[in-house]
Amino acid sequence: MKHTRVVVTRYGGPDALRVVEEECPEPKRGEVRVKVLAAGVSLPDVMMREGIHPETPPLPFTPGWDVVGAVDRLGDGVSGIAPGQIVAALPISGGYAELICLPERELVPVPPGLDPAEAVSLVLNYVTAYQMLHRSAKVTRGQRALIHGAAGGVGTALLQLGRLAGLELYGTCSARGAPTVADLGAVPIDYQELDFVKEIQRLTGEGVDVVFDSLGGSNIWRSRRALRAGGRVVAYGLTGSLRGGRLASGREGRRRRFRPIAVFGLYIAGSWLLPGRRRVVPYSIQWLKRLRPAFFREDLIALLELLRQRKIQPLIARRFPLAEARQAQELLGAGGVTGKIVLVRGGSQA
Ligand SMILES: NC(=O)c1ccc[n+]([C@@H]2O[C@H](COP(=O)([O-])OP(=O)(O)OC[C@H]3O[C@@H](n4cnc5c(N)ncnc54)[C@H](OP(=O)(O)O)[C@@H]3O)[C@@H](O)[C@H]2O)c1
């Protein structure tokens, strides 16, 4: 039996993605084979294709941080799960495939009746947003938060969860994303027209309690200037390293995983050394999951329950079939996407 998966053949642009057909993988001892129903397409996938994400695997590899699927076959020694059960996982790579084999301990049960595309939006984007709000920033009702990239996948998750937490919200976005950001209860700030530091000072007087910075690099420093004394920047992304979905530096074709981490380190250390009680703290879903796997499971289960109760409503920007992964990444890289792009089994749907 054959299955299809998408492979990154070299570090570079969307043309580095190839669709291949090969023998179905067999689950090893302790593993479960999952039939992928929905796989998220996110900027970390694009950064791994370009070779700049800290988690970039050696070539060739299958991208795909987050999946929702149906249990298809059990490896030896697996007993706590039944074929047909819907599950979610964060494999970091491997999701752009019809079938993926994962250790049983990695699988989180998904309540019946949920749309797999909506459920997969929770695995990377909402867990990231939830953990940054409640485990890194430890926000309290009435605090002010600035969210960069507020119309994007993680940004819209931060807005919905920030609203549930009772925050006063501000979000940077391009003009295309402004109506969504306003609908989700935040004050949109057009990053292409306005200096967000000045705009935050103008709107709030003293600054915000927390900035969620997805851009990285020198933007972290500007985010720090938008804080009130005692506030913190949660730095979690490298969107600023990309332009049009390609490396902003114009360099090509190498695995460069450590430079962005070194830059992060400098800003974090600087923020603790300088006066002003304005700190920068890093957040990484994969590192928190490695250090505290119970948090990931607990938080994803809580979010799936919020989705079941329709207290959160993930925005699906577009659904593509697996074979159109390249077009999906091109769309994400082009910008102006509101919410999450998802690869779904068996076809496309807006
Ligand atoms: N640390 C972690 O654990 C973790 C987990 C998940 C994601 N991430 C990171 O989070 C970031 C966002 O990922 P995503 O999948 O949510 O991406 P996304 O859906 O593409 O969203 C990115 C958003 O950023 C906006 N943007 C681009 N340049 C901007 C600027 N200068 N100022 C303000 N907004 C700007 C884009 O708006 P326009 O397209 O309209 O320009 C877009 O809405 C990425 O850097 C990713 O690596 C980190």
The ligand as an SDF file (V2000), in Angstrom:
LIG
                    3D

 48 52  0  0  0  0  0  0  0  0999 V2000
    8.0520   30.1090   20.0500 N   0  0  0  0  0  0  0  0  0  0  0  0
    7.0700   29.2860   19.7280 C   0  0  0  0  0  0  0  0  0  0  0  0
    6.8290   28.3180   20.4260 O   0  0  0  0  0  0  0  0  0  0  0  0
    6.2440   29.5530   18.4950 C   0  0  0  0  0  0  0  0  0  0  0  0
    5.1200   28.7720   18.2190 C   0  0  0  0  0  0  0  0  0  0  0  0
    4.3550   29.0810   17.0850 C   0  0  0  0  0  0  0  0  0  0  0  0
    4.7370   30.1250   16.2440 C   0  0  0  0  0  0  0  0  0  0  0  0
    5.8590   30.8300   16.5540 N   0  0  0  0  0  0  0  0  0  0  0  0
    6.2750   31.9900   15.7340 C   0  0  0  0  0  0  0  0  0  0  0  0
    5.1840   32.8810   15.7060 O   0  0  0  0  0  0  0  0  0  0  0  0
    5.2660   33.6930   14.5510 C   0  0  0  0  0  0  0  0  0  0  0  0
    3.9030   33.7740   13.8930 C   0  0  0  0  0  0  0  0  0  0  0  0
    3.5690   32.5080   13.3450 O   0  0  0  0  0  0  0  0  0  0  0  0
    2.1660   32.2890   12.6170 P   0  0  0  0  0  0  0  0  0  0  0  0
    2.1460   30.8820   12.1210 O   0  0  0  0  0  0  0  0  0  0  0  0
    1.0870   32.8130   13.4770 O   0  0  0  0  0  0  0  0  0  0  0  0
    2.3620   33.2540   11.3490 O   0  0  0  0  0  0  0  0  0  0  0  0
    1.2660   33.9900   10.4380 P   0  0  0  0  0  0  0  0  0  0  0  0
   -0.0520   33.3120   10.5530 O   0  0  0  0  0  0  0  0  0  0  0  0
    1.8810   34.1490    9.0840 O   0  0  0  0  0  0  0  0  0  0  0  0
    1.1620   35.4220   11.1040 O   0  0  0  0  0  0  0  0  0  0  0  0
    2.1990   36.3500   11.0290 C   0  0  0  0  0  0  0  0  0  0  0  0
    1.5590   37.7380   11.0410 C   0  0  0  0  0  0  0  0  0  0  0  0
    2.5830   38.7020   11.2320 O   0  0  0  0  0  0  0  0  0  0  0  0
    2.2120   39.8570   10.5150 C   0  0  0  0  0  0  0  0  0  0  0  0
    3.3900   40.6980   10.3150 N   0  0  0  0  0  0  0  0  0  0  0  0
    4.3810   40.5740    9.4120 C   0  0  0  0  0  0  0  0  0  0  0  0
    5.3000   41.5490    9.6050 N   0  0  0  0  0  0  0  0  0  0  0  0
    4.8600   42.2970   10.6580 C   0  0  0  0  0  0  0  0  0  0  0  0
    5.3570   43.4530   11.3360 C   0  0  0  0  0  0  0  0  0  0  0  0
    6.5030   44.0420   10.9810 N   0  0  0  0  0  0  0  0  0  0  0  0
    4.6410   43.9370   12.3730 N   0  0  0  0  0  0  0  0  0  0  0  0
    3.4950   43.3580   12.7600 C   0  0  0  0  0  0  0  0  0  0  0  0
    2.9600   42.2650   12.1630 N   0  0  0  0  0  0  0  0  0  0  0  0
    3.6550   41.7470   11.1160 C   0  0  0  0  0  0  0  0  0  0  0  0
    1.5870   39.3360    9.2440 C   0  0  0  0  0  0  0  0  0  0  0  0
    0.6880   40.3020    8.7340 O   0  0  0  0  0  0  0  0  0  0  0  0
    0.5930   40.6180    7.1420 P   0  0  0  0  0  0  0  0  0  0  0  0
    0.6840   39.2700    6.4670 O   0  0  0  0  0  0  0  0  0  0  0  0
   -0.7060   41.2780    6.9550 O   0  0  0  0  0  0  0  0  0  0  0  0
    1.7840   41.4860    6.8540 O   0  0  0  0  0  0  0  0  0  0  0  0
    0.8400   38.0870    9.7480 C   0  0  0  0  0  0  0  0  0  0  0  0
   -0.5090   38.3890   10.0720 O   0  0  0  0  0  0  0  0  0  0  0  0
    6.3700   33.0890   13.6890 C   0  0  0  0  0  0  0  0  0  0  0  0
    7.5410   33.8640   13.8340 O   0  0  0  0  0  0  0  0  0  0  0  0
    6.5440   31.7180   14.2730 C   0  0  0  0  0  0  0  0  0  0  0  0
    7.8200   31.1880   14.0840 O   0  0  0  0  0  0  0  0  0  0  0  0
    6.6270   30.5730   17.6480 C   0  0  0  0  0  0  0  0  0  0  0  0
  1  2  1  0
  2  3  2  0
  2  4  1  0
  4  5  1  0
  4 48  2  0
  5  6  2  0
  6  7  1  0
  7  8  2  0
  8  9  1  0
  8 48  1  0
  9 10  1  0
  9 46  1  0
 10 11  1  0
 11 12  1  0
 11 44  1  0
 12 13  1  0
 13 14  1  0
 14 15  2  0
 14 16  1  0
 14 17  1  0
 17 18  1  0
 18 19  2  0
 18 20  1  0
 18 21  1  0
 21 22  1  0
 22 23  1  0
 23 24  1  0
 23 42  1  0
 24 25  1  0
 25 26  1  0
 25 36  1  0
 26 27  1  0
 26 35  1  0
 27 28  2  0
 28 29  1  0
 29 30  1  0
 29 35  2  0
 30 31  1  0
 30 32  2  0
 32 33  1  0
 33 34  2  0
 34 35  1  0
 36 37  1  0
 36 42  1  0
 37 38  1  0
 38 39  2  0
 38 40  1  0
 38 41  1  0
 42 43  1  0
 44 45  1  0
 44 46  1  0
 46 47  1  0
M  CHG  2   8   1  16  -1
M  END
$$$$
